């Protein structure tokens, strides 16, 4: 970074009345959780393209995650997936994470890969299958205690492919019954984050198909139940930032699985297709934070930012670095919105003025700002180049192919 580039940026923002110290402080506080499964081999619906050097166990996944945090300073926690990351001693896994300057993040139960779950897990017609699925949810609560995790992220593949295949209303009741039992097992400091998905693998109906269903379940369960928004789990045309704003105002936005989609499914690097949407999501979050209302400030401060991607054709660690840097960039741009200017334009009925005040922030080049923040934090100015210039990527090739996978 040249001093001249940052000096020009600083001059621009000061002329707009922006508090750069406040902006830098918020950027330094940003934390983005990476997923263990993003470091291992995973596949499309057709094939797993195995890469050399991928982790062979959860401990090596943490070691790779530590490299992302080392060069970005953004990712101090790692979500784990059960049973993909099942170990005999979760205290040992937690200690390993702490030794890498990391912590175990959200626990993600798996209720979609076993033969018994072909026709559903907690919504299966067979009570024995429902019991098995609920027992796994309770197991994950115990794992969260052992790892010191706050959040348990829930996504269900449950649904049907044909009319008449199952009773939609009955399945709704079975879903609530299982979640209520799990909710009752939570410690006071834990949260249940309920995710949703419009379709796939259930193509006729999905038991938790949208944010409204997840929100309704959360309301019935209690304050420790929140909605998890996956930015890749929406149909084309969905106004995700509207959903975000609504849930913040209701105090029920628990967190994000950052992702991206082209048509209606996920697993693209966040911000790869529509970076403006990601920017607008952060604009809504920061607009609530700037409101001065304590309930909204509290709601924003409790949001968990998490990546949910399985990189199929990309190299795992560089793909994760790119993902978190994309999030950081759009967050930085959103911090440059002048909320007073927006409100004044709104009150005048100045449609284009309000839109321009938002869009102008998106169009700023925040590279000098990000370089300055990283220098102040003692981080590489260019995290991707720092990782690629290091020998770690070569050293892990001794792991060979066939590492930990789905």
C-alpha positions in Angstrom: 0.0 0.0 0.0 1.3 3.5 -0.8 0.9 6.2 1.7 -0.4 8.4 -1.1 -3.3 6.0 -1.9 -4.5 5.9 1.7 -4.0 9.6 2.1 -6.4 10.2 -0.8 -8.9 7.8 0.6 -8.7 9.4 4.0 -9.2 12.8 2.4 -12.3 11.6 0.5 -13.9 10.1 3.6 -13.1 13.0 5.9 -14.7 15.3 3.4 -17.9 13.2 3.7 -17.7 13.5 7.5 -16.9 9.8 8.0 -15.2 8.7 11.2 -12.3 6.6 9.9 -11.2 5.5 13.4 -14.7 4.1 14.1 -14.7 2.3 10.7 -11.3 0.8 11.3 -12.4 -0.4 14.8 -15.4 -2.2 13.3 -13.3 -3.8 10.6 -10.8 -5.0 13.2 -13.6 -6.5 15.2 -15.1 -8.5 12.3 -15.0 -12.3 12.8 -15.9 -14.9 10.3 -16.2 -18.6 11.2 -14.9 -21.0 8.7 -16.3 -24.6 8.3 -14.2 -27.7 8.8 -15.8 -29.3 5.8 -14.6 -26.6 3.6 -11.0 -27.9 4.0 -11.8 -31.5 3.2 -12.7 -33.4 0.0 -16.3 -33.0 -1.0 -18.2 -33.4 -4.2 -20.9 -32.3 -6.6 -23.8 -34.6 -7.2 -21.6 -36.4 -9.7 -18.1 -36.8 -8.4 -15.6 -36.0 -5.7 -12.5 -34.5 -7.2 -9.9 -35.4 -4.7 -7.0 -33.0 -4.0 -3.6 -33.7 -2.7 -2.9 -32.5 0.8 -6.4 -32.2 2.1 -6.8 -33.0 5.8 -7.1 -36.7 6.9 -8.8 -35.9 10.2 -10.5 -33.1 12.1 -7.1 -32.1 13.7 -5.6 -31.4 10.3 -8.7 -29.5 9.3 -8.0 -27.2 12.2 -4.4 -26.8 11.2 -5.5 -25.6 7.7 -8.1 -23.3 9.2 -5.3 -21.8 11.3 -3.5 -20.8 8.1 -6.5 -18.8 7.0 -6.7 -17.0 10.3 -2.9 -16.4 10.3 -3.0 -14.4 7.1 -6.4 -12.7 7.4 -6.8 -12.2 11.1 -10.6 -12.8 10.5 -11.3 -16.4 11.4 -10.6 -17.3 15.0 -13.3 -20.1 15.1 -14.1 -23.2 13.1 -17.5 -24.9 12.8 -17.4 -28.7 13.0 -19.8 -31.3 11.5 -20.9 -34.4 13.2 -20.2 -37.2 12.3 -17.7 -36.0 9.8 -15.6 -34.6 12.6 -16.4 -37.1 15.2 -13.6 -37.9 17.6 -13.3 -40.0 20.8 -12.1 -37.0 22.9 -13.6 -33.6 22.2 -11.6 -32.0 25.0 -8.5 -33.0 23.0 -9.9 -31.5 19.8 -10.7 -28.3 21.7 -7.2 -28.2 23.2 -5.7 -28.7 19.7 -7.8 -25.7 18.4 -6.7 -23.5 21.3 -3.1 -24.4 20.6 -3.6 -23.1 17.1 -5.1 -19.8 18.4 -8.5 -21.1 17.4 -11.7 -22.1 19.1 -14.4 -24.6 18.1 -17.4 -22.8 16.7 -20.9 -24.0 15.8 -21.7 -27.7 15.9 -23.5 -29.0 12.8 -25.5 -32.2 13.1 -25.9 -34.5 10.1 -29.3 -35.9 9.5 -29.2 -36.6 5.8 -26.6 -39.2 5.0 -27.7 -42.4 6.7 -29.9 -45.0 5.0 -32.5 -44.6 7.6 -33.1 -41.0 6.6 -34.1 -41.6 3.0 -37.7 -40.6 3.8 -36.9 -38.2 6.6 -35.1 -37.9 9.9 -37.1 -36.1 12.6 -40.1 -36.2 10.3 -40.0 -39.9 9.4 -43.1 -41.9 9.8 -41.2 -44.6 11.8 -40.9 -43.5 15.4 -37.6 -45.4 15.8 -36.0 -43.3 13.0 -37.3 -40.1 14.6 -35.9 -41.2 17.9 -32.5 -41.9 16.3 -32.5 -38.5 14.7 -33.5 -36.7 17.9 -30.8 -38.6 19.8 -28.2 -37.3 17.4 -29.4 -33.8 18.0 -29.0 -34.3 21.8 -25.5 -35.8 21.2 -24.6 -32.6 19.4 -25.7 -30.6 22.4 -23.3 -32.7 24.6 -20.5 -32.1 22.1 -21.2 -28.4 22.2 -20.7 -28.5 26.0 -17.4 -30.4 25.6 -16.0 -28.0 23.0 -17.3 -24.8 24.6 -19.4 -24.0 21.6 -22.3 -21.5 21.8 -24.2 -22.4 18.6 -25.7 -25.5 17.1 -26.6 -25.0 13.5 -29.5 -27.1 12.2 -30.3 -27.9 8.5 -32.7 -30.6 7.6 -33.0 -32.4 4.3 -36.4 -33.6 5.4 -39.2 -33.2 2.8 -41.1 -35.1 0.1 -40.8 -35.5 -3.7 -44.4 -36.2 -4.5 -47.9 -35.2 -3.5 -49.3 -37.6 -0.9 -45.9 -39.0 0.0 -46.2 -37.7 3.5 -48.6 -35.7 5.7 -47.2 -32.1 5.6 -49.1 -31.1 8.7 -48.0 -34.2 10.7 -44.4 -33.7 9.7 -44.6 -30.1 10.9 -45.6 -31.4 14.3 -42.9 -34.0 14.4 -40.3 -31.4 13.5 -41.4 -29.1 16.4 -41.5 -32.1 18.8 -37.8 -33.0 18.0 -36.6 -29.4 18.2 -38.5 -28.8 21.5 -36.7 -31.8 23.1 -33.4 -30.5 21.8 -34.2 -27.0 23.0 -34.9 -28.3 26.5 -31.4 -29.8 26.6 -29.5 -26.5 25.8 -27.4 -24.8 28.4 -28.5 -21.2 29.1 -25.6 -19.8 27.1 -26.3 -21.9 24.0 -28.3 -21.1 20.9 -30.2 -23.2 18.3 -29.8 -21.7 14.8 -32.6 -23.0 12.5 -31.7 -22.9 8.8 -34.1 -23.3 5.8 -33.9 -24.3 2.2 -36.5 -24.0 -0.6 -35.8 -27.3 -2.1 -33.2 -30.1 -2.7 -33.0 -32.9 -2.0 -36.8 -32.7 -1.4 -38.3 -31.3 -4.6 -42.1 -31.3 -3.8 -42.0 -29.8 -0.3 -39.3 -29.2 2.3 -40.2 -29.3 5.9 -38.4 -26.0 6.7 -38.7 -24.3 3.3 -38.2 -20.6 4.1 -37.3 -18.0 6.7 -40.9 -17.7 7.8 -41.1 -21.4 8.8 -37.8 -21.2 10.6 -38.9 -18.0 12.4 -42.2 -19.6 13.4 -40.4 -22.5 14.9 -38.0 -20.2 16.8 -40.9 -18.2 18.2 -42.5 -21.4 19.5 -39.3 -22.7 21.0 -38.0 -19.6 22.9 -35.4 -16.9 22.9 -32.5 -19.3 22.5 -33.8 -20.3 19.1 -32.8 -18.1 16.2 -33.0 -18.1 12.4 -29.9 -18.9 10.3 -29.8 -17.3 6.9 -27.8 -19.1 4.2 -27.2 -16.6 1.4 -27.2 -19.5 -1.1 -30.6 -21.0 0.0 -33.0 -18.7 -1.8 -35.0 -18.8 -5.0 -34.0 -16.3 -7.8 -35.2 -12.9 -7.1 -35.4 -13.3 -3.3 -34.7 -10.0 -1.5 -32.3 -11.5 1.1 -31.5 -8.1 2.7 -35.2 -7.6 3.3 -35.3 -10.9 5.2 -32.2 -9.9 7.1 -33.7 -6.5 8.1 -37.0 -8.1 9.2 -35.3 -10.7 11.4 -33.0 -8.1 13.0 -36.1 -6.0 13.9 -37.7 -9.1 15.4 -34.5 -10.0 17.4 -34.3 -13.4 15.7 -31.4 -13.2 13.3 -28.9 -15.7 14.8 -26.4 -15.7 12.0 -25.3 -16.4 8.4 -24.0 -19.2 6.4 -22.3 -17.1 3.7 -22.5 -18.6 0.3 -23.5 -17.6 -3.1 -25.9 -18.9 -5.8 -26.5 -18.4 -9.5 -29.9 -20.0 -9.8 -31.1 -21.4 -6.5 -28.4 -23.5 -4.8 -25.2 -22.8 -3.1 -21.5 -23.8 -2.8 -20.1 -20.9 -4.8 -17.7 -18.5 -3.0 -19.6 -15.8 -1.3 -19.8 -12.6 -3.3 -18.7 -14.4 -6.5 -21.9 -13.8 -8.4 -23.7 -10.8 -6.8 -21.3 -8.8 -4.5 -23.9 -6.0 -4.4 -26.3 -8.3 -2.6 -23.7 -9.0 0.1 -23.0 -5.3 0.4 -26.7 -4.6 0.8 -27.0 -7.2 3.5 -24.3 -5.5 5.5 -25.9 -2.1 4.8 -29.1 -3.4 6.5 -27.2 -4.7 9.5 -25.2 -1.5 9.9 -28.3 0.6 9.5 -29.8 -1.2 12.5 -26.6 -0.7 14.4 -26.7 3.0 13.7 -30.4 3.3 14.8 -29.5 4.1 18.4 -32.0 1.5 19.6 -30.4 -0.8 22.1 -32.5 -3.8 21.2 -31.3 -3.5 17.5 -27.7 -2.9 18.6 -27.9 -6.0 20.8 -29.5 -8.0 17.9 -26.7 -7.0 15.5 -23.9 -7.7 18.0 -25.2 -11.3 18.5 -25.1 -12.2 14.8 -22.7 -15.1 13.9 -20.9 -14.7 10.6 -20.1 -18.1 9.2 -18.9 -19.5 5.9 -20.7 -22.6 4.5 -19.0 -23.8 1.4 -17.5 -27.0 0.1 -15.0 -26.2 -2.5 -15.2 -28.8 -5.2 -12.8 -27.6 -8.0 -10.9 -25.0 -6.1 -7.9 -25.4 -3.9 -9.3 -25.5 -0.4 -7.3 -23.0 1.6 -7.0 -20.3 -1.1 -10.7 -20.7 -1.7 -11.4 -20.1 1.9 -9.1 -17.1 2.0 -10.9 -15.6 -1.0 -14.3 -16.2 0.6 -13.5 -14.4 3.9 -11.7 -11.5 2.0 -14.8 -11.0 -0.1 -16.9 -10.7 3.0 -14.4 -8.3 4.6 -14.4 -6.1 1.4 -18.2 -5.8 1.2 -18.4 -5.1 5.0 -15.8 -2.3 4.6 -17.8 -0.8 1.7 -21.0 -0.9 3.8 -19.2 0.9 6.6 -18.8 3.8 4.3 -22.6 4.4 3.9 -23.5 7.8 5.3 -26.7 6.9 7.1 -27.5 10.6 7.9 -27.5 11.4 4.2 -29.7 8.4 3.4 -32.3 9.4 6.1 -32.3 13.1 5.0 -33.0 12.0 1.4 -35.7 9.6 2.5 -37.4 12.4 4.5 -37.3 14.7 1.4 -38.8 11.9 -0.7 -35.6 12.1 -2.8 -35.6 8.6 -4.3 -32.5 8.9 -6.4 -30.6 10.8 -3.7 -31.2 8.0 -1.2 -30.2 5.3 -3.7 -27.1 7.3 -4.7 -26.0 7.6 -1.0 -26.1 3.8 -0.7 -24.6 2.9 -4.1 -21.8 5.5 -3.8 -20.4 3.6 -0.8 -20.4 0.4 -2.8 -18.4 2.0 -5.6 -15.6 3.2 -3.4 -12.3 1.3 -3.7 -11.6 0.2 -0.1 -8.3 -1.4 -0.9 -6.3 1.4 0.7 -8.5 1.1 3.8 -8.1 -2.6 4.1 -4.3 -2.4 3.6 -4.1 0.2 6.4 -6.1 -1.9 8.8 -4.0 -5.0 8.1 -0.8 -3.1 8.6 -2.1 -1.7 11.9 -2.9 -5.3 13.0 0.5 -6.7 11.9 -1.1 -8.8 9.2 0.0 -9.3 5.6 -1.3 -6.5 3.4 -2.1 -9.1 0.7 -3.3 -12.3 2.6 -3.6 -14.4 -0.5 -0.1 -13.6 -1.7 1.2 -14.2 1.8 -0.3 -17.7 1.9 0.7 -18.7 -1.6 4.3 -17.4 -0.9 4.5 -19.6 2.2 5.7 -23.3 2.1 2.6 -24.6 4.0 0.8 -25.6 0.9 3.7 -27.6 -0.2 4.4 -29.2 3.1 0.8 -30.7 3.4 1.2 -32.5 0.1 2.7 -35.4 2.1 -0.8 -36.2 3.2 -1.4 -37.5 -0.3 -4.9 -38.0 -1.7 -7.9 -39.5 0.0 -8.2 -37.2 3.0 -11.2 -36.6 5.2 -14.4 -36.4 3.1 -18.1 -36.7 3.3 
